[in-house]
Amino acid sequence: MSAFLVSAGFLLPARAQDAAEAPAAISQKKVSLAKASPFTADSLQAKVSGIAIVSAVWDTARIGFLQTGLFNNKAEAIPDKEMGRYLQEFVNNTFGGIFTPGKPRLIWVVEDLRIGERTQMMGEKAYVRVKATAYVQTGDDTYKLLKAMDITHLNNGFDVTHQHRNNISNAFKEFYAAGAGVLDSVLADAGPGLSYAATTGIYAKKRELPALKDPVMNDGIYLSFASFLENKPDILQYETKGKAGKVKVYAIPGDGQKTIVPALWGVVKNGAVFKYDDKSLVGLSRSGYGYVITSYLSAYERRQSAIIGGALMGGVAGGLLGSTVALQHTDAFPELKLPAEATAIDMETGALIF
């Protein structure tokens, strides 16, 4: 069964996970886009009659995490309305002034909208990611790929929490300008397009992975992220030794002779997922259509991860607990001069994202 329900031009998650998975013990802060500045463009960029949003955002509960208070406690950044409406109203308000009747119509499929923060001695850092694909309508039910972009930016400042609205808006404006720049050449191409159902089906298929649908992840070592997505561990018998920052993972073959596993993506123990990163085991919890670092979620989920982690480390729960809650940094965005604090994994690559 498709993971999407198509309604009024939106892709909606068919499973009501938001309420079930939203942690009860973490504070939340709403991020509004209502006062984002409108897009101003010359006549050369006023090339479309409208933009319809298709929300395929993987995290159905939040758009990232913020720092609050004197001690930089974590809070979930959440949209101030349902995600599809949140993005559609923003697009209408920001780009509506340049919509021109008789021009082509666009569809924007948004796969990720993410923000983050990091504090430094001389100020704060704000991060934004917009991952989206634009299609242009060329017939009654025909759409052609216009532009796909994964935009990530780092912005400096003080009290950066109040800058996220403009940072998000600027990223979408960059996305629009890039699409407008190639619109004429795409329209001139006589190649075939896709139907609306085929276009949205591309993104629905991404949610049909065993790692997102299976009720339990299988125990074992996953040498690659591809193995993890298929819920097919490469090594079933294993053990781990060490403490945070010094964890070693050993395979135990049939003869009982332990051999160290030099490279792996992660391990699963009693259904709990841990990514192996920098010789540490980082607890992950399924959220929406992806995985969030467990230490950012509720106290209950953190405690359960630590208990299972203790079993992984031969009963020394503290050893793994340190690696589960220790600060991790992103490795998915090498273009960033200063990595952000990692809060989740990229479901395309398995790398850490903010």
SEPA-215831 format. One record per residue (C-alpha): y, x, z; residue in one letter. Coordinates in pm, whole numbers, plus 50000, padded with zeros to 5 digits. Example, Ala and Ser with C-alpha at 12.3 -4.5 7.8 and 13.67 -1.06 7.14 Angstrom:
% SEPA-215831
495505123050780A;498945136750714S;
***
This chain:
% SEPA-215831
500005000050000M;503455013449915S;505425028050204A;508555010850065F;509734975350039L;512214972249753V;514974948049843S;518494944949705A;518324979249552G;517114997249864F;513905014049964L;513085002650315L;510325017050534P;507494992150548A;506525003150898R;508834993751184A;508765028151342Q;512355031151458D;511985010951775A;508515024051853A;509375060751813E;512975062751932A;512865081752264P;514125062152560A;515275091552772A;517695109452541I;521355100652491S;522655088952155Q;525965092551977K;526925071151681K;528405087951375V;530615065151168S;531635070950806L;534085042050802A;537235063550788K;536065089850540A;538785098150291S;538375082449944P;537395103149644F;540345110349417T;539585121849065A;541205124648727D;540225101648442S;537565126148324L;535575119948641Q;535985081948645A;532835077648443K;530745051548627V;530905014548702S;529085017049033G;526615035949250I;523605019249412A;522015037049707I;518255039849747V;517575052150100S;514505074350113A;515735093350422V;512675106950602W;513975104550962D;514245067451028T;515585072051382A;518465097051356R;520515120251132I;520275150451360G;521205162351707F;524585169951866L;525745190252165Q;527445171152445T;529055179952775G;529835212752944L;526255225152919F;525725214752556N;523095188852635N;521405173652331K;522145139052198A;520725121151897E;523205115851616A;522555080951481I;524245060451207P;526295030951330D;524305006951114K;521015004950921E;520705035950700M;520765018550363G;523854998450451R;525405028950618Y;525225048850296L;526045020250058Q;529195010450246E;530275046850256F;529765050549880V;531645018249805N;534575028150027N;534725064249912T;534075061249538F;534965024849468G;538465034149359G;537195052449050I;534575027148940F;535385015648587T;533934983848429P;531894990548118G;530825025148228K;527235034448319P;525775026348660R;524195052648882L;521405052049137I;521525077449417W;518215083649594V;519045100149927V;516105118750082E;517875136350366D;521165133250550L;521235157450841R;523855172151071I;523665198151347G;525765219451579E;525655254151728R;527975269851985T;529245305651952Q;531545326652169M;534545321351941M;533995285151848G;531485259751726E;529515255751406K;528855223051227A;526045219550975Y;525485193150711V;522695187050462R;522635161550183V;519515160749966K;519845135349688A;518945127749327T;521135108249086A;519855086948797Y;521965070148529V;521045036048395Q;520705036948016T;519095002747954G;518214970148125D;515414987648315D;515715023748203T;516995052748414Y;517365089648333K;517505118648574L;521115129948607L;521275155348890K;519175166449188A;520845186949461M;520065199949809D;523495207049957I;523755225950285T;527015238050438H;528185255650753L;531675247150881N;533585264351161N;535895248751416G;536405235451766F;535045201851881D;533075200051558V;531475166851653T;534525149251513H;534245168051183Q;530835155051077H;532265124650901R;534385146150669N;531605171750623N;529195144550511I;531845129450285S;532665162850124N;528995169650052A;528615136249873F;531825142549679K;530385175749566E;527245157449458F;529225131749260Y;531315158049082A;528195177548981A;526625146148833G;529795136048652A;529915170448493G;526605165348311V;526765127648253L;527815129347888D;525055153647791S;522395132947970V;523555101147796L;523475118947460A;519855129047511D;517575105647316A;514585112447540G;512805084047725P;513705072948075G;511885056448363L;511815020848489S;513315012948828Y;509835008748974A;508685042048833A;511815059348962T;511535046549317T;507775051649305G;508325089249291I;509745088249643Y;507345062149779A;504485085349685K;505905112449908K;505265089850207R;501615084550125E;500505118350260L;497645120050513P;499885139550754A;502165109050761L;499575081150744K;496445092650927D;496395079951287P;495275114151418V;495715149451286M;492475169051278N;492055198151518D;491965233251374G;493985260751210I;496085252250906Y;496665283250699L;499205266150474S;501565236750486F;499675221750193A;496535220350411S;498545203750686F;499915176950453L;496345168250352E;495155169050717N;492465193850620K;492305223450861P;491065255950708D;489425268751029I;487845245551284L;486805269251563Q;489595290151711Y;491405300952026E;494875313152112T;495965340052354K;499275353252482G;502585338552585K;505795327652416A;506735352352146G;503385370352170K;500855343752076V;497825354951876K;495445331051705V;491765339751660Y;489155323851437A;485665320451585I;483035320951308P;479405311251350G;478405345451486D;480935342251767G;482845373851670Q;486545365751706K;488835376851427T;492615375151441I;494295352151190V;497215372551052P;499055344150880A;498955306750938L;501225276450923W;500115259851243G;497395245951466V;496385211751596V;494845207151940K;493685172952063N;495755157651782G;498965175351891A;500705195851622V;502105230951672F;503865251651408K;503225289051435Y;506615305751411D;507615340851510D;504445344851719K;505215312851909S;503715278051898L;506375251651843V;505345216151933G;505995189651668L;505925151751694S;505715127151405R;508915107351367S;509635083751081G;508245101250775Y;508365136750904G;508045158351215Y;510655166751479V;510405195351729I;508975178752039T;511405194952282S;514215173952129Y;512455141352207L;511775122452528S;510605138452851A;507245120552818Y;506555135652476E;507595170252597R;505275167252897R;502325156552683Q;502945185652445S;503035209952738A;499775196352882I;497975200852551I;499695234252512G;498235244852843G;494765237252710A;495525257952401L;496485287752614M;493435286352834G;495075265553103G;498265286153133V;500615257453054A;503745277253130G;502975302152857G;503065276352585L;505735255052742L;508155283852700G;507375286252331S;507585248752287T;511075244352431V;512555278452343A;515345276852091L;514195279951732Q;516405286251431H;516205273351077T;514505293550804D;514765267550526A;518325276750428F;518695314050356P;522175307850214E;523545299950561L;525275330350712K;524315318351059L;521095298151094P;521345264851270A;519285254051567E;516025240351427A;515085204651519T;512515194651255A;510505206450955I;511145201850586D;508425179450447M;508485197150112E;508015232650240T;507105231350610G;510085253650693A;512375246950990L;515495226050933I;518315213951161F;
***
